[in-house]
Every structure is written in structure tokens, then in C-alpha cells.
Amino acid sequence: MDTTGFFSKIGPLRLVLLAFAIACYPLVLFADMDPEGIGVLTVYVVPALVVILFFVLMLDALMNRIFMAEQDDEVRARNRLRMRADLLVAAGLVLSWLSWFREIGAL
């Protein structure tokens, strides 16, 4: 698959959203730091950002599914690609952060 075609089908704003969400995957390793200095970001900001990003990804996937209704095959294929990318990245967020949220008693 051509990566430039993939990026143009995804769109720039959605690409930034997916990149932010993917950047949060490894930050779970630093979520137990002392909340001093840079630790404030990893202890307070990033977990809140993960929850927000998860719900934005779910909303985006839902809207792509809604926009697939009564469209031609090209638009359906583009929206299906966007929806699958959103769901795949959201699943990665859940898998990487689930143990941390269970540990703090949020689930």
C-alpha cells in the first residue's frame, strides 16, 4: 500500500489525532513517577489525555460509520479505512493503559 495515499485518505487532522494517541502508548511506563517537575505531566495530564483521546477516537469512528450511509463505494472505502484506523489505535490505548487504570481502581 502506498503510504502517501494512506496519509491523504486519512487526512491531516485525523493523522495528528492518531499520532497523539500512539504517542501515549509508551507513556504508561512513566505514569508512576513522583508528581514533581516533568512527573506532573506523566502522572496527571497524560492519563486524562488518554481518556479524552479514547472518547474522541470512538466518536470519530462513529461519525465515519454514519457518513458511510448512502454513499458510493469510494467514499465508503475511505470512511471504512478511517474508522478502522480509529478503532485500531483506540484498542491500542485500551491495551496499553488498562492495567494502570485497574491498578488505581478506576475500573
N, C-alpha and C positions, 0 to 999 in steps of 0.2 A: 504494500500500500504506500502510496506517495505521501510523505509527511506534510508537504506544503498543502496538498489537497485536504488532508485531515485537519490541519490547523485552520484552513479557510472555511471548512464546513462547520467546525466547532464555533468559531467566532472569537474575537479578541477578548471581550468581557468574560465570556464563559471560560476561556482559557486561563485568564487571571484567577478566576474563582477556583478552578480545578488546581492551579498551581499553589494557591494559598492553602487549600485543603491538603494537598500532598505534602507541602512543607510542614504541616502539623503532625504528620506521622511520626517522625523520629523525636519530636519534642516531648513525647510521653516519657522518655528516659530521664528528662530533667524536671519532671513535674514534682519531684520530692525534694527539691532544693530548699535551702533556707530562704525565706522571703525577704532578702536583703539585696539591694543593687539589682543586677540582672535577674536574680531569682524571682523578683516580683512579677516579671513577665511570664516566666515559666510556671509559676505557682498559681497566679490569679488570672492573668489575661488570656493565656493560651487555652486553658480548659473552657473558659467562657466562649472564646472564639470557636472552639471545636463544636460546641453545641449550636452556636449560631450558623456556622458553615454547614453543619449537617441538615438543619431545617431549610436553609436556602437551597441546598442541593436537592432535597426532596421536593421543594416547591418548584424548582426548575424542571425536574423530571416530570412532575405532574403537568406543568404547563406545556412541555413538549408533547406529552401524550394527548392533551386536549387539542393542540394545534395540528395533530395528525388527522383529525376527523375531517372527512370530506375533502381531502387534498389529493393531488396526483402523486404518482409513485416516487418521483424525485424528491418532493417535499417530505413525504413520509420517510424515505430512506435517510434524509438529512436529520429529521427530528428523532428518528429511532437511534441514530448514532449519538446524538446529543444526550438523549435520555439514558442510553446505556453507559455513556461516559460518566454522567452524573451518578448513576446508581453504583457503578464500579468504584468510584472514588469515595462515595458515602459508605460503602461496605468496608473499604479500607480504613476509614475513620473509625467505624464501629469496632472493627477487629483490633486496631492498634490501641484504642483508648478504653475498651470495655473493662479490662482488668483494673485499670486505675479508678474508673468510676465506681466499680464494685468495691474496691478497697476503701474508698472514702464513704461508702454507704449511700451513694446517690441512686443506686439501682436496687 
